[in-house]
Amino acid sequence: MESGVRGTRLYRWFAERFPVAGIEEHIEQKSVPRGRHFLWYFFGGTSLFFLLVQIVTGLFLLLYYKPTAQSAYESVHFIESEVAFGWLIRNIHAWSANLMILSLFFHLFSNWFTKGYRRPREATWVTGVLMLFLAMGFGFSGYLLPWNKLSFFATKVGTEIAAVTPFIGKFLLVFLRGGEDVTGATLTRFFGIHVAVLPMSITFLLVLHLYFVQEQGMSSPIGEPPEQTMKFVPHFLYRELAVWVFCLVLLMFLAVYLPYDSVFVPLELQEKASAFDPTPEGIRPEWYFIFMFQALKYFPGSLLGMNGKVVALLVFAAGALIMLLLPFWDRWARREERHWLPPAVGVFYLVFIIVFTILGYVLPGH
C-alpha cells in the first residue's frame, strides 16, 4: 500500500498521464559535486530566483503601466504614489534585475575558472552566456520605460553608440528608435522588446539550459575526485532553498531601505523626459554597461584608418565572441588538462570590467 504523496488520488491521476516515475528516478539519482568550489554552484539557482521575481513583479507593474510618451511617466508616478505597495513592487523589480545580472556574472566566471564548460557541456555554456546578454538587454530596454530625463538621454546616447556599428549602424539606429530620434515610438518599441521579445527569448534559452544541466549534471573541476558528491534531493535542495530565502531577505531590505536614488541603482523618478531639455552632465548607463561606456572614452577619434568608436565596438564584439566560444577554443579542457591561457583570459576580462567600472564612477566625465 503506497503512503504519503504517492498514495494520493492526485498523484495517481498525474502518474497515469505523465512519466512521473521516470522523473522521480532521475531526481533521486541526481547528485552535485561537493568539493572546495561547492559554494559556486548556488549562483545558477540565485539567478533563476531573481528572474522569477522579475516575472512576478513585472506582471504586477503591467497592470498599471501605460507605454506612451504622454502617460508612461504619469503611470509610474501613479504606481509609486497611489497603488498600494506599488513603490515596493517597483523597487523589488529594479533591485532584482540588478542582482540577477550580478549573480549571472558570478555564475559565468565561476564556471569559467572551474572549467564547467568542458565537454559535453558546451551547449550549457553557450545558452548561459546568451542569457547574460539577454539579461543586459532587459536592463537597457527597461531603463527607458519610466520616461524620465535620465532614461531619455541615456537611451539617446546608447542608441547613438549602436549607430556606429559597421554596415548596419543606420539600420540599428532606426530599428531601436523607431525613427531618426528618440520619441514615443522608441518607448513603445522598447516596451515591446522588454515585455515580449526578450521574455520569450530568455524562456526558450532557460528551458534549454535547464535541460542540459539536468541531462549532463554539474561538472567537477579538473583534479577533484568525482566521488565527492551530494544528493540533490534533499541535501542540496534544502541548501538551495535556504539561499533563496536569504536572497529574498536581501531583496526586501534593499527595496525598503534603499528605495530612492543610489549610486548603482537609480530609482528616483526625477523629471519627465523632454527632447527640448539639454543633455544632463555626467550621464551614464546602468552599472553593468559602465565598463564599456568608460572604455569608449579612451579610444581616439580615428584608429587604423577607421572611426575610433567603430574599432571599440569591434573589440567588444570580438571579446563577446571569444567568451561565447570558450568551450571550443579551450582544447586543453577537452583533454581534462590545465593550461594557463583560458584562466588568464578570464582574469583579464574580470579585471577589465572591475577597473573600468570603478573608473566610470570615479572619473565620470561627459
GIBELQUI-V536600 format. One line per field, one symbol per residue. ss: DSSP state (H for helix, E for strand, L for the rest). Layout:
ss = ???
This chain:
ss = LLLHHHHLHHHHHHHHHLLHHHHHHHHHHLEEELLLLHHHHHHHHHHHHHHHHHHHHHHHHHLLLLLLLLLHHHHHHHHHHLLLLHHHHHHHHHHHHHHHHHHHHHHHHHHHHHLLLLLLLHHHHHHHHHHHHHHHHHHHHHHLLLLEHHHHHHHHHHHHHHLLLLLLHHHHHHHHHLLLLLLHHHHHHHHHHHHHHHHHHHHHHHHHHHHHHHHHLLLLLLLLLLLLEEEHHHHHHHHHHHHHHHHHHHHHHHHHHLLLLLLLLLLLLLLELLLLLLLLLLLLLLHHHHHHHHHHLLLLLEELLEEHHHHHHHHHHHHHHHHHLHHHHLHHHHLLLLLHHHHHHHHHHHHHHHHHHHHHHHLLLL
